[in-house]
Amino acid sequence: MLCRHLFIAILLSYNLTTADNTQLSKTIVDILLQHFVHPFKAIQLDQAISHPARLQRQQDLIDTVLRMLGGRLAICHYSYLPTTIELHFLNLVFINSDNTFEELLTIRNPSRYDTAGYYLLVISEPDPSEQSIDNVLTGLWKLHLANVNVVLERSGNVLVYTYFPFQEGRCKRIQSELLFNQTAQKSRNNLPVFYWNRLRNFHGCTLIGGTFEAKPFIIYRNTTSNTTLEAGGFEGDLMQVLAKKLNFSLAWKNSPGQWGFARPIGKSTGLMKMTQQEEVHFAIGCLAMDPDRYRYLKAGVSHYTSKILFAVPHGRPYTALEKLIGPFQTSVLVMQAFVLLVTCVVVLVLRFTNSKVRAFVYGWGTTTPLLNAIAILFGVSVPRPPVRNFARTLLFLWLMYGFIFASLYQGSLYSYLQKPMHYPPLKTMQEIDRSGLHYYMVDIGTRFFVHNPSIVRRTIIIPPGKDSLGHMVANLGLNQLIDGVVLTPMDLVAYNNRVNPRSRFVHIAREHVSVFPVGLYYPKQSALRDVFDEQVRMIVPSGLVSYWIERYGDYDFFARPMEKSEPRKLSNAHLIGAYQLYGCCLGVSVGVFLVELAVPRLLALGAFLRRLID
């Protein structure tokens, strides 16, 4: 970058032209000293001429301006090979006609102009026409440059023109307006303000927002057509507040392709394509801050931070037989099995003792002690109680044990039979991976797993559609989706659980995939970002966004769904486990009956079974 302050000494040797040039130069210098003073930004000087014969007058004017500044401002000439990618904020451009300006724009890179910057255009040739001024201003608005003034000389008077892109009854229709007349201004000490934020008030003009339905970020309230489309949700509410504060009318344009991908011009898809091609003024709708989008679009300040995580299906329901053993934990069942095993061992040991010892322990006439012990556990009476004290004591202790065990079991079995019981839902990424379930996600979600082929192989893309991701989350709550998990922002799950806390409660994994800030996107050359960002930075700390988010979602993901409080009668569906157990017992009894029929023919088998039962 070639800086010009070092050339002042050389410029002093140039021959200055008329006094008119001096008057025009004084006005330019006054504007520069009033608005172009910056602690670390240099003024970018650029110039263009339509014919070499015009060069001398324009160069004399530039030299005069530099001489009057006397090195008080840093001025650098436009460079074709910039050493940095910093945008040009303070710009001083000399042209001699509107045609020259159009030619200048064709050879310059528009992306290097900061849409929030200050632009001072000087028409060096005297007496340009009104049409020429309008053409110059129209070319500037095509670049979305709003802070613009055009300085020129006409009939010996120095005039400063500007334009207002948004005016009441004249939205985006560019028309030059006289801001300053040096002859009419009696005192140079009372200069007007040449630069201010001209987008603080849109005077009711319409701005088009690109979006799609992604509850609770954007909720469509009227979908008959784009002209009457209304958007709610907490991001829709945010835009309503911005519309009131900046005084613009809000219109929406739906993106059938939802988010889409940001790519070079002509290759983008979905909402990114609409924004890049300037079909809309801004884009909103659960849009994460993403480096690929930064490259092709202009990102606003973040107004919310969300998480990407997996919504998981309900745990596998308990089978009817599993409900029968549900009242007790595994450790209790193991202890019960151990008690029965000890009982069997005791009976087996006593089988090899004499009859007096067995009579002392069981009582006289007890021929089936093991069967009696099992019958007592199920509440069946003993056909022949013992008469000796020791045997009675053993029977009493076993009856007490069986009574407590059966009472506890029966007391909790009722609630287990009447409630729809499920295993706990998946909690971690590792559990999801081991489960073998599919991964449902929208196309842009695959970027999180490009280095995990095991997940990519099991990924199923959710096709774009109206709130398609929200419908997949709802299907999890309805048990209509049981073969996979859904990658989703946590807010979609919170909205579902808020709207349907009982019937469609959806669980989430406790580990999240990513944290992402959410914001607005604009076309690369849009001038709206700084104006919107200023308002967003005031709204977010006020707590409004947090209030809207809590209103649209229930973020207590790990609470139990609400159950009905009224009692319910047991039905055959609740007792199906008992029927199955009864069927198994009938099957066993039939098997025993067949064995008994075979015993007379198999004497060795009969002798073994008699010894076992006795």
C-alpha positions as CSV (number, residue, x, y, z in Angstrom):
1,M,0.0,0.0,0.0
2,L,1.4,3.3,-1.1
3,C,1.0,6.1,1.5
4,R,0.7,9.7,0.2
5,H,1.9,11.8,3.1
6,L,5.5,11.5,2.0
7,F,4.6,13.2,-1.3
8,I,3.4,16.5,0.2
9,A,6.8,18.2,-0.4
10,I,6.7,17.1,-4.1
11,L,3.1,18.3,-4.4
12,L,4.0,21.8,-3.2
13,S,6.0,22.3,-6.3
14,Y,3.0,21.7,-8.5
15,N,1.2,24.7,-10.1
16,L,-2.2,25.3,-8.5
17,T,-5.1,26.1,-10.7
18,T,-8.0,28.4,-10.2
19,A,-9.6,29.8,-7.1
20,D,-12.6,27.6,-7.8
21,N,-10.4,24.5,-7.2
22,T,-9.3,26.0,-3.9
23,Q,-12.9,26.6,-2.8
24,L,-13.8,23.0,-3.7
25,S,-10.7,21.7,-2.0
26,K,-11.6,23.7,1.2
27,T,-15.0,22.0,1.3
28,I,-13.4,18.6,0.9
29,V,-10.9,19.2,3.6
30,D,-13.6,20.5,6.0
31,I,-15.6,17.3,5.5
32,L,-12.5,15.1,6.0
33,L,-11.4,16.9,9.2
34,Q,-14.9,16.7,10.5
35,H,-15.7,13.0,9.9
36,F,-12.6,11.2,8.6
37,V,-10.4,11.5,11.7
38,H,-9.7,8.0,13.0
39,P,-7.0,6.8,15.5
40,F,-5.9,3.8,13.4
41,K,-7.7,3.8,10.0
42,A,-6.2,5.5,7.0
43,I,-8.2,7.2,4.2
44,Q,-8.2,5.1,1.0
45,L,-7.6,7.5,-1.9
46,D,-8.8,6.3,-5.3
47,Q,-9.3,8.1,-8.6
48,A,-10.4,7.5,-12.2
49,I,-10.6,9.6,-15.4
50,S,-12.4,9.1,-18.7
51,H,-9.7,10.7,-20.8
52,P,-6.0,11.6,-20.2
53,A,-6.8,15.3,-20.9
54,R,-8.9,15.3,-17.7
55,L,-6.0,14.1,-15.6
56,Q,-4.3,17.5,-15.0
57,R,-7.4,19.2,-13.4
58,Q,-8.2,16.2,-11.2
59,Q,-4.5,15.8,-10.1
60,D,-4.3,19.5,-9.3
61,L,-7.4,19.1,-7.1
62,I,-6.0,16.1,-5.3
63,D,-2.7,17.9,-4.8
64,T,-4.5,21.0,-3.3
65,V,-6.5,18.8,-0.9
66,L,-3.3,17.0,0.3
67,R,-1.5,20.4,0.7
68,M,-4.4,21.8,2.8
69,L,-4.4,18.8,5.0
70,G,-0.8,19.2,5.8
71,G,-0.3,15.7,7.0
72,R,-3.0,15.8,9.6
73,L,-4.6,12.7,8.2
74,A,-3.1,9.4,7.0
75,I,-4.0,8.9,3.3
76,C,-3.1,5.8,1.3
77,H,-3.5,5.2,-2.3
78,Y,-5.7,2.3,-3.5
79,S,-3.5,-0.8,-4.0
80,Y,-4.3,-3.7,-6.3
81,L,-2.3,-6.0,-4.1
82,P,-3.4,-5.4,-0.5
83,T,-1.1,-6.6,2.2
84,T,-4.1,-7.2,4.5
85,I,-7.8,-8.2,4.1
86,E,-9.0,-5.2,6.1
87,L,-12.0,-3.5,4.5
88,H,-11.9,0.1,3.4
89,F,-13.8,2.2,5.9
90,L,-12.8,5.7,5.0
91,N,-12.9,6.3,1.3
92,L,-12.1,9.4,-0.8
93,V,-12.7,8.9,-4.5
94,F,-12.1,11.4,-7.3
95,I,-13.9,10.9,-10.7
96,N,-14.7,13.2,-13.5
97,S,-18.1,11.7,-14.7
98,D,-20.7,9.0,-14.0
99,N,-19.3,6.9,-16.8
100,T,-15.9,7.0,-15.1
101,F,-17.4,5.9,-11.9
102,E,-19.0,2.9,-13.6
103,E,-15.7,1.9,-15.1
104,L,-14.0,2.2,-11.8
105,L,-16.5,-0.2,-10.2
106,T,-15.8,-2.8,-12.9
107,I,-12.1,-2.9,-12.1
108,R,-12.3,-2.7,-8.3
109,N,-13.2,-5.5,-5.9
110,P,-16.6,-4.5,-4.3
111,S,-16.0,-6.9,-1.4
112,R,-13.2,-4.6,-0.1
113,Y,-15.6,-1.8,0.6
114,D,-17.0,-1.7,4.1
115,T,-20.8,-1.1,3.9
116,A,-20.7,0.7,7.2
117,G,-17.9,3.0,6.1
118,Y,-17.8,6.6,5.0
119,Y,-17.6,7.5,1.3
120,L,-16.8,10.9,-0.2
121,L,-17.0,11.1,-4.0
122,V,-15.6,14.2,-5.7
123,I,-16.6,15.0,-9.3
124,S,-13.6,17.0,-10.5
125,E,-15.2,18.3,-13.7
126,P,-17.5,21.3,-13.2
127,D,-21.2,21.5,-13.9
128,P,-22.2,17.8,-13.9
129,S,-25.8,17.1,-14.7
130,E,-28.5,16.0,-12.3
131,Q,-28.7,12.7,-14.1
132,S,-25.0,12.1,-13.7
133,I,-25.3,12.6,-9.9
134,D,-28.3,10.2,-9.8
135,N,-26.3,7.6,-11.8
136,V,-23.4,7.8,-9.4
137,L,-25.7,7.4,-6.3
138,T,-27.5,4.5,-7.9
139,G,-24.2,2.8,-8.5
140,L,-23.3,3.3,-4.9
141,W,-26.5,1.8,-3.6
142,K,-26.0,-1.3,-5.8
143,L,-23.0,-1.9,-3.6
144,H,-25.2,-1.2,-0.5
145,L,-23.2,1.8,0.5
146,A,-25.4,4.2,2.5
147,N,-23.0,6.7,4.1
148,V,-22.2,8.6,0.9
149,N,-21.7,12.2,-0.1
150,V,-20.9,13.5,-3.5
151,V,-19.1,16.8,-3.8
152,L,-19.1,18.9,-7.0
153,E,-18.8,22.3,-8.4
154,R,-21.6,24.0,-10.4
155,S,-21.8,27.6,-11.5
156,G,-19.1,28.5,-9.1
157,N,-20.9,27.0,-6.1
158,V,-19.7,24.0,-4.2
159,L,-22.6,21.5,-3.6
160,V,-22.8,18.4,-1.6
161,Y,-25.4,15.8,-2.6
162,T,-26.4,12.6,-0.8
163,Y,-29.3,10.1,-0.9
164,F,-31.5,8.2,1.5
165,P,-32.2,4.7,0.5
166,F,-35.3,4.3,2.7
167,Q,-37.8,7.2,2.8
168,E,-41.5,7.3,3.4
169,G,-43.3,6.6,0.1
170,R,-39.9,6.2,-1.7
171,C,-38.4,2.9,-0.6
172,K,-35.1,2.0,-2.3
173,R,-35.8,4.5,-5.1
174,I,-32.6,6.5,-5.3
175,Q,-32.9,10.2,-5.8
176,S,-30.2,12.8,-5.1
177,E,-30.9,15.4,-2.4
178,L,-28.9,18.6,-1.8
179,L,-27.3,18.4,1.6
180,F,-25.0,21.5,1.5
181,N,-24.5,24.6,-0.6
182,Q,-21.3,26.5,0.1
183,T,-22.6,29.8,-1.3
184,A,-25.9,29.6,0.6
185,Q,-23.9,28.8,3.8
186,K,-23.0,32.1,5.3
187,S,-20.4,30.8,7.8
188,R,-17.9,28.0,7.3
189,N,-18.0,27.4,11.1
190,N,-21.6,26.2,10.9
191,L,-21.2,23.2,8.7
192,P,-23.9,20.5,8.8
193,V,-23.4,16.9,9.8
194,F,-22.5,15.1,6.7
195,Y,-22.4,11.5,8.0
196,W,-24.8,9.8,10.3
197,N,-26.6,6.4,10.5
198,R,-29.1,6.7,7.7
199,L,-30.6,3.3,8.4
200,R,-31.9,4.0,11.9
201,N,-35.4,4.6,10.5
202,F,-36.7,2.6,7.5
203,H,-39.8,4.8,7.3
204,G,-42.1,1.8,7.0
205,C,-40.3,0.2,4.0
206,T,-40.6,-3.5,3.7
207,L,-37.6,-5.8,4.4
208,I,-37.9,-9.5,3.3
209,G,-36.6,-12.2,5.6
210,G,-35.7,-15.7,4.5
211,T,-36.6,-18.5,6.8
212,F,-38.3,-21.9,7.2
213,E,-40.3,-23.4,10.0
214,A,-38.1,-24.8,12.8
215,K,-40.0,-24.8,16.0
216,P,-39.5,-23.0,18.4
217,F,-37.0,-20.8,16.5
218,I,-39.5,-20.0,13.8
219,I,-43.2,-21.0,14.0
220,Y,-45.4,-20.2,11.0
221,R,-48.7,-18.6,12.0
222,N,-50.1,-18.1,8.5
223,T,-49.0,-20.3,5.5
224,T,-51.4,-19.4,2.8
225,S,-48.8,-17.6,0.7
226,N,-45.5,-15.8,1.1
227,T,-47.2,-12.4,1.0
228,T,-49.2,-13.2,4.1
229,L,-46.7,-15.4,5.8
230,E,-46.3,-14.6,9.5
231,A,-43.6,-16.0,11.7
232,G,-43.6,-16.5,15.4
233,G,-41.2,-18.4,17.7
234,F,-38.6,-16.7,19.7
235,E,-36.6,-15.6,16.6
236,G,-39.8,-14.4,15.0
237,D,-40.6,-12.4,18.1
238,L,-37.1,-10.9,18.0
239,M,-37.6,-9.7,14.4
240,Q,-41.0,-8.2,15.4
241,V,-39.2,-6.1,18.0
242,L,-36.5,-5.1,15.5
243,A,-39.2,-4.1,13.1
244,K,-40.9,-1.8,15.6
245,K,-37.6,-0.2,16.8
246,L,-36.3,0.4,13.3
247,N,-39.7,1.2,11.8
248,F,-39.8,-1.3,8.9
249,S,-42.5,-3.7,7.6
250,L,-41.6,-7.3,7.8
251,A,-42.3,-9.8,5.0
252,W,-41.2,-13.5,4.9
253,K,-40.1,-15.8,2.2
254,N,-40.1,-19.5,2.9
255,S,-37.1,-21.7,2.0
256,P,-38.3,-25.1,0.8
257,G,-34.7,-26.4,1.1
258,Q,-34.4,-25.4,4.8
259,W,-30.8,-24.5,5.8
260,G,-28.9,-25.5,2.7
261,F,-25.2,-25.2,2.1
262,A,-23.2,-22.0,1.6
263,R,-20.9,-22.4,-1.4
264,P,-19.5,-20.2,-4.2
265,I,-22.1,-18.2,-6.1
266,G,-24.4,-20.5,-8.2
267,K,-23.7,-23.6,-6.1
268,S,-25.3,-22.7,-2.8
269,T,-28.6,-24.4,-1.8
270,G,-31.6,-23.7,0.4
271,L,-31.8,-20.6,2.5
272,M,-28.1,-19.9,2.0
273,K,-28.7,-19.6,-1.8
274,M,-31.6,-17.2,-1.3
275,T,-29.5,-15.0,0.9
276,Q,-26.4,-15.1,-1.3
277,Q,-28.4,-14.1,-4.4
278,E,-30.0,-11.3,-2.4
279,E,-33.6,-12.7,-2.8
280,V,-34.0,-11.7,0.8
281,H,-32.5,-8.9,3.0
282,F,-31.6,-11.3,5.8
283,A,-31.9,-14.9,6.8
284,I,-33.0,-16.3,10.2
285,G,-34.0,-19.6,11.6
286,C,-31.7,-21.7,13.8
287,L,-28.7,-20.5,11.8
288,A,-25.4,-21.5,13.5
289,M,-22.3,-19.4,13.2
290,D,-20.2,-21.4,10.7
291,P,-16.9,-20.7,9.0
292,D,-18.3,-21.9,5.6
293,R,-21.1,-19.4,5.9
294,Y,-18.7,-16.6,6.9
295,R,-16.9,-17.1,3.6
296,Y,-19.9,-16.4,1.4
297,L,-22.3,-14.5,3.6
298,K,-22.2,-11.7,6.2
299,A,-22.9,-12.9,9.8
300,G,-24.5,-10.9,12.5
301,V,-23.9,-10.9,16.2
302,S,-25.2,-14.0,18.0
303,H,-28.4,-13.7,20.0
304,Y,-28.5,-17.2,21.5
305,T,-26.4,-20.2,22.1
306,S,-27.9,-23.7,21.8
307,K,-26.6,-27.3,21.8
308,I,-26.7,-30.1,19.2
309,L,-27.5,-33.4,20.8
310,F,-29.3,-36.7,20.2
311,A,-33.0,-37.2,20.9
312,V,-33.4,-40.8,21.9
313,P,-36.4,-43.2,21.8
314,H,-38.0,-44.5,25.0
315,G,-36.3,-47.4,26.6
316,R,-37.5,-50.9,25.5
317,P,-40.8,-51.7,27.2
318,Y,-40.8,-54.4,29.8
319,T,-42.3,-57.7,28.7
320,A,-45.2,-59.2,30.6
321,L,-43.0,-61.7,32.3
322,E,-40.3,-59.1,33.1
323,K,-43.0,-57.2,35.0
324,L,-43.7,-60.2,37.2
325,I,-40.1,-60.0,38.5
326,G,-40.0,-56.2,38.4
327,P,-40.9,-55.5,42.0
328,F,-37.6,-56.9,43.2
329,Q,-34.1,-55.9,42.2
330,T,-31.8,-58.5,40.9
331,S,-29.9,-58.7,44.2
332,V,-33.2,-59.6,46.0
333,L,-34.0,-62.3,43.5
334,V,-30.5,-63.7,43.8
335,M,-30.8,-63.8,47.6
336,Q,-34.2,-65.6,47.3
337,A,-32.6,-68.1,44.9
338,F,-29.8,-68.6,47.5
339,V,-32.3,-69.3,50.3
340,L,-34.1,-71.9,48.1
341,L,-30.8,-73.5,47.2
342,V,-29.8,-73.8,50.9
343,T,-33.3,-75.3,51.6
344,C,-32.7,-77.9,48.8
345,V,-29.3,-78.7,50.2
346,V,-30.6,-79.2,53.7
347,V,-33.4,-81.4,52.4
348,L,-31.0,-83.4,50.3
349,V,-28.6,-83.9,53.3
350,L,-31.4,-85.0,55.6
351,R,-32.5,-87.5,53.0
352,F,-29.5,-89.6,53.8
353,T,-30.1,-89.5,57.6
354,N,-32.2,-91.8,59.6
355,S,-36.0,-91.3,60.1
356,K,-35.6,-90.0,63.7
357,V,-33.5,-87.1,62.6
358,R,-35.9,-86.2,59.8
359,A,-38.9,-86.5,62.2
360,F,-37.1,-84.1,64.6
361,V,-36.6,-81.5,61.9
362,Y,-39.8,-82.0,59.8
363,G,-42.2,-83.7,62.1
364,W,-43.7,-87.2,61.9
365,G,-45.5,-88.1,58.7
366,T,-44.0,-85.3,56.5
367,T,-43.0,-87.0,53.2
368,T,-42.5,-83.9,50.9
369,P,-40.6,-81.3,52.9
370,L,-39.2,-79.5,49.8
371,L,-42.7,-79.2,48.2
372,N,-44.1,-77.9,51.5
373,A,-41.4,-75.2,51.8
374,I,-42.2,-74.0,48.3
375,A,-45.9,-74.1,48.9
376,I,-45.5,-71.9,52.0
377,L,-43.7,-69.2,50.0
378,F,-46.8,-69.0,47.7
379,G,-49.2,-68.8,50.7
380,V,-50.4,-72.4,50.6
381,S,-51.1,-74.1,53.9
382,V,-49.2,-77.2,55.2
383,P,-51.4,-80.3,54.9
384,R,-49.9,-81.9,58.1
385,P,-48.3,-79.5,60.6
386,P,-45.6,-80.9,62.9
387,V,-46.2,-81.5,66.6
388,R,-42.7,-81.2,68.0
389,N,-41.4,-77.8,69.3
390,F,-38.3,-77.6,67.1
391,A,-40.1,-78.5,63.9
392,R,-42.9,-76.0,64.8
393,T,-40.3,-73.3,65.4
394,L,-38.7,-73.9,62.0
395,L,-42.2,-73.9,60.4
396,F,-43.1,-70.6,62.1
397,L,-39.9,-68.9,61.0
398,W,-40.4,-70.1,57.4
399,L,-44.0,-68.9,57.5
400,M,-42.9,-65.5,58.7
401,Y,-40.3,-65.3,56.0
402,G,-42.7,-66.3,53.3
403,F,-45.4,-63.9,54.6
404,I,-43.1,-60.9,54.5
405,F,-41.7,-61.8,51.1
406,A,-45.1,-62.5,49.5
407,S,-46.6,-59.3,51.0
408,L,-43.9,-57.1,49.7
409,Y,-44.1,-58.7,46.3
410,Q,-47.9,-58.5,46.0
411,G,-47.9,-54.9,47.3
412,S,-45.6,-53.6,44.5
413,L,-46.8,-55.9,41.8
414,Y,-50.0,-54.1,41.3
415,S,-48.3,-50.8,40.3
416,Y,-45.9,-52.7,38.0
417,L,-48.8,-54.4,36.2
418,Q,-50.9,-51.3,35.5
419,K,-48.1,-48.9,34.5
420,P,-46.3,-48.9,31.1
421,M,-42.8,-49.7,32.2
422,H,-39.7,-49.1,30.1
423,Y,-36.0,-49.6,30.4
424,P,-34.1,-46.3,30.9
425,P,-33.4,-44.4,27.6
426,L,-29.9,-44.2,26.2
427,K,-27.8,-41.7,28.0
428,T,-24.3,-41.5,26.4
429,M,-22.8,-41.5,22.9
430,Q,-21.2,-44.8,23.7
431,E,-24.5,-46.4,24.5
432,I,-26.0,-45.1,21.3
433,D,-23.1,-46.5,19.3
434,R,-23.4,-49.9,20.9
435,S,-27.2,-50.0,20.4
436,G,-26.9,-50.3,16.7
437,L,-29.7,-47.8,16.1
438,H,-29.8,-45.5,13.0
439,Y,-28.7,-41.9,13.1
440,Y,-31.4,-39.6,11.7
441,M,-30.2,-36.1,10.8
442,V,-30.6,-33.3,8.2
443,D,-28.0,-33.0,5.5
444,I,-26.0,-30.3,7.3
445,G,-25.7,-32.4,10.4
446,T,-23.3,-34.8,8.7
447,R,-20.5,-32.4,9.0
448,F,-20.1,-33.3,12.7
449,F,-19.3,-37.0,11.8
450,V,-17.1,-36.8,8.7
451,H,-14.3,-38.4,10.6
452,N,-16.5,-41.2,12.1
453,P,-17.3,-43.7,9.3
454,S,-19.2,-46.0,11.7
455,I,-21.8,-43.3,12.3
456,V,-21.9,-42.2,8.6
457,R,-22.7,-45.8,7.5
458,R,-25.8,-45.8,9.8
459,T,-26.9,-42.3,9.0
460,I,-30.3,-41.6,7.4
461,I,-30.9,-38.1,6.0
462,I,-34.2,-36.4,6.8
463,P,-35.6,-34.9,3.6
464,P,-36.4,-31.2,3.7
465,G,-40.0,-30.3,4.4
466,K,-42.1,-28.2,6.7
467,D,-40.7,-28.7,10.2
468,S,-39.4,-32.1,9.1
469,L,-36.9,-32.3,11.9
470,G,-39.6,-31.4,14.5
471,H,-41.8,-34.2,13.1
472,M,-39.0,-36.7,13.6
473,V,-38.6,-35.6,17.2
474,A,-42.3,-35.9,17.8
475,N,-42.3,-39.4,16.3
476,L,-39.9,-40.4,19.0
477,G,-42.3,-39.3,21.7
478,L,-45.2,-41.2,20.0
479,N,-43.0,-44.4,19.7
480,Q,-43.4,-44.3,15.9
481,L,-39.7,-44.0,15.6
482,I,-37.9,-46.8,17.5
483,D,-35.1,-47.8,15.2
484,G,-32.9,-44.7,15.6
485,V,-31.9,-41.5,17.3
486,V,-32.4,-38.0,15.9
487,L,-29.6,-35.3,15.8
488,T,-31.4,-32.1,16.7
489,P,-30.9,-28.7,18.5
490,M,-32.1,-29.2,22.1
491,D,-34.7,-26.4,21.7
492,L,-36.8,-28.6,19.3
493,V,-37.0,-31.2,22.0
494,A,-37.8,-28.6,24.7
495,Y,-40.6,-27.3,22.5
496,N,-42.1,-30.7,21.9
497,N,-42.0,-31.5,25.7
498,R,-43.7,-28.1,26.4
499,V,-46.5,-28.7,24.0
500,N,-47.0,-32.4,24.7
501,P,-45.7,-33.1,28.3
502,R,-47.6,-36.3,28.7
503,S,-48.3,-38.0,25.4
504,R,-45.1,-37.2,23.5
505,F,-42.3,-36.6,26.0
506,V,-38.9,-37.1,24.3
507,H,-35.7,-38.0,26.1
508,I,-32.2,-36.7,25.2
509,A,-28.8,-38.1,25.6
510,R,-26.9,-36.5,28.5
511,E,-23.9,-35.8,26.2
512,H,-24.1,-33.1,23.5
513,V,-22.4,-33.2,20.1
514,S,-21.7,-29.5,19.8
515,V,-22.5,-26.1,21.2
516,F,-23.4,-23.5,18.5
517,P,-24.2,-19.7,18.7
518,V,-27.2,-18.7,16.6
519,G,-27.6,-15.4,14.6
520,L,-28.7,-13.7,11.5
521,Y,-27.1,-13.8,8.1
522,Y,-27.1,-11.2,5.4
523,P,-25.9,-10.9,1.8
524,K,-22.2,-10.3,1.6
525,Q,-22.7,-6.6,0.6
526,S,-25.6,-5.9,2.9
527,A,-25.7,-2.7,4.9
528,L,-28.2,-4.0,7.5
529,R,-25.8,-5.9,9.7
530,D,-24.4,-3.1,11.8
531,V,-27.9,-1.5,12.3
532,F,-29.4,-4.8,13.4
533,D,-26.5,-5.8,15.5
534,E,-26.7,-2.6,17.5
535,Q,-30.3,-3.3,18.4
536,V,-29.7,-7.0,19.1
537,R,-26.9,-6.1,21.5
538,M,-29.4,-4.1,23.5
539,I,-32.2,-6.6,23.4
540,V,-30.2,-9.7,24.5
541,P,-28.9,-8.2,27.9
542,S,-32.4,-7.0,28.7
543,G,-33.5,-10.7,29.2
544,L,-36.1,-10.6,26.5
545,V,-34.6,-13.5,24.4
546,S,-34.2,-15.6,27.6
547,Y,-37.9,-14.9,28.4
548,W,-39.1,-15.9,24.9
549,I,-37.0,-19.1,25.0
550,E,-38.4,-20.2,28.4
551,R,-41.9,-19.5,27.1
552,Y,-41.6,-21.8,24.1
553,G,-39.8,-24.7,25.7
554,D,-39.6,-27.0,28.7
555,Y,-35.9,-27.6,29.4
556,D,-36.3,-30.0,32.3
557,F,-35.4,-32.9,30.0
558,F,-34.7,-35.5,32.8
559,A,-38.0,-35.0,34.7
560,R,-40.4,-37.9,34.7
561,P,-43.5,-37.4,32.4
562,M,-46.6,-36.5,34.3
563,E,-48.8,-39.5,35.2
564,K,-52.5,-39.6,35.6
565,S,-53.4,-39.5,39.3
566,E,-56.7,-41.4,39.2
567,P,-56.6,-45.1,39.9
568,R,-57.0,-47.6,37.0
569,K,-58.6,-51.0,37.0
570,L,-56.5,-54.0,36.0
571,S,-57.3,-55.4,32.6
572,N,-56.4,-58.6,30.7
573,A,-53.6,-56.6,29.1
574,H,-52.1,-56.0,32.5
575,L,-52.4,-59.6,33.5
576,I,-51.0,-61.1,30.3
577,G,-47.8,-62.0,32.2
578,A,-49.8,-64.0,34.7
579,Y,-51.6,-65.8,31.9
580,Q,-48.2,-66.6,30.3
581,L,-46.9,-68.0,33.6
582,Y,-50.0,-70.1,34.0
583,G,-49.5,-71.4,30.5
584,C,-46.0,-72.4,31.3
585,C,-47.1,-74.1,34.5
586,L,-49.7,-76.1,32.5
587,G,-47.0,-77.1,30.1
588,V,-44.8,-78.3,32.9
589,S,-47.8,-80.3,34.4
590,V,-48.5,-81.9,31.1
591,G,-44.8,-82.9,30.9
592,V,-44.9,-84.4,34.4
593,F,-48.0,-86.3,33.5
594,L,-46.3,-87.8,30.5
595,V,-43.3,-88.8,32.6
596,E,-45.7,-90.5,35.1
597,L,-47.2,-92.4,32.3
598,A,-43.7,-93.6,31.2
599,V,-42.6,-94.5,34.8
600,P,-44.3,-98.0,34.9
601,R,-42.3,-98.9,31.8
602,L,-39.0,-97.4,33.0
603,L,-38.4,-98.8,36.5
604,A,-35.0,-97.1,37.0
605,L,-36.5,-93.7,36.2
606,G,-39.3,-94.3,38.6
607,A,-37.0,-95.2,41.4
608,F,-34.8,-92.1,40.9
609,L,-37.8,-89.8,40.8
610,R,-39.3,-91.3,44.0
611,R,-36.0,-90.8,45.8
612,L,-35.8,-87.2,44.5
613,I,-39.3,-86.2,45.5
614,D,-39.1,-88.0,48.9
